[in-house]
Amino acid sequence: MVAPKFDPIRDLISGMIMAATSVPQLIAYAETAGYAGHRGLSTAGMPLLAWGLVTGSPWTNAGVTSLTALMARNDLVPGEKYDEYVSTHGGEEGYVYLVSSYSLWVGLSSVLLALFGFGEYARNNVPESVRSGFKWGCEAGVLASALPGGLYHRGMRGTPNLLSSVADSTVGRIASALRRALPGAAGAAGVANLAYASTHPWTWDLDAVFVFVNCVGFMYLARDYLLPNFVPVGSEVAFATIAATLFSVLCDYEGDVVGEMPSSSSSSSGESSYGFSLFDGYVVKLPPIDFLDVRRLLDVPIAERCFDGSTLKLLLTASVFSAVNYLGIVAIASGYERDDGVPWSATRELLAQGSSNIVAGLVGSAPISGSMSRSLIGRMTGASSRFACVVTALIWIFTMPYMSAMGRTPKSALSAVIVTAVAKNVIYPSKLLALRGPDLFVGLMTAVSAAVISPTMGFVLGCVLHFSVRMGMESKKKVA
């Protein structure tokens, strides 16, 4: 079993393609995490650079994903608590510091898990029923979060009368009853929103739906029917986003857009103070790498605000988050080992997750993990080493000053990017449906728990249920 032969030219080309095709995802997943889309762009480079320097995999790529964004938000400020937190703790900036503090804890937990040998254990022992159920439950939660943004100008949270209508509906009352019975069932509100939005088309905003449906349709059909084979995988996402942005500019789109992307450091005239001059006075802008105020970051009372004042609960939750994140890396790296003969080190990849999350916390990003879609692009575009990740990271860092064109991108298009990534598996979860007997029961209960309560609790409950079922079956065998 050998890795691909190092080829810097192939890595350079692959890294450039990855950088170009992943921009819409960076913006979309930042919105899912709960902060402005431009932060997804400005904070993506440094964590990926850390990942690229530590990982041993030539193809595995990392960043904020739909699952990590949803899990972080649910662990910290589920449901209505998000708006309450933002309004009482310094607005979006205060929330960014909270998420970043959690990224530090996730990074620290990942390093500790690696040192205690969890990487090899998870590689060989986490049951498939829990993995499949957890994946479906998380993706259902992501779908519930993203779909309303594609149907309404300002999503569900930005339309108060819609929230009132959901609360008064049958699904809303069921969700409220469930949350009274299970106070931690943060996902119930999202499921209720999804059910209401899907069944009340007369409440939709037509231009938002127009953008959303066309983007989803193009991204699903482009690879097989619309684009030539030589066009890189993932380009359909970039093309759809560009088209939606042009529509927004030319037709004066009324819904929410990404918004202005502020320069991280400006002179009094409003121009970037970073750059150097070329011929004829043309200035090439150089991005500052902005780190958060470390003292303020370490002073965030995350345990008191989100974990009932318990540092132990914070550490345990962050550890579960790290373990769940790592399963994504296991799935990606194991697939490459099985299909392409590329060996990998479980401990090293868990350390790569830890180091990249620590850097993510320092620059203001939500926690990150292995990204299946971006990893597949790296493989299909010929990457030969981790240098491709480094190239992608550097492009994101140095092109940030030129990303202002994305400011008019409709958020309904970003919702389309997210929905396209998860809808197929939510509608037909082949791995979950392939389970039989007790494994199917465990998988379904894990899926429902992850979707309705929270991803973290779904994973924990799934593991407990799996081992309980196995112990019960062993006891019956002994009695027989």
Order of alpha helices (4+ residues) and beta strands (2+ residues): alpha-alpha-alpha-beta-alpha-alpha-alpha-alpha-alpha-alpha-alpha-alpha-alpha-alpha-beta-beta-alpha-alpha-alpha-alpha-beta-alpha-alpha-alpha-alpha-alpha-alpha
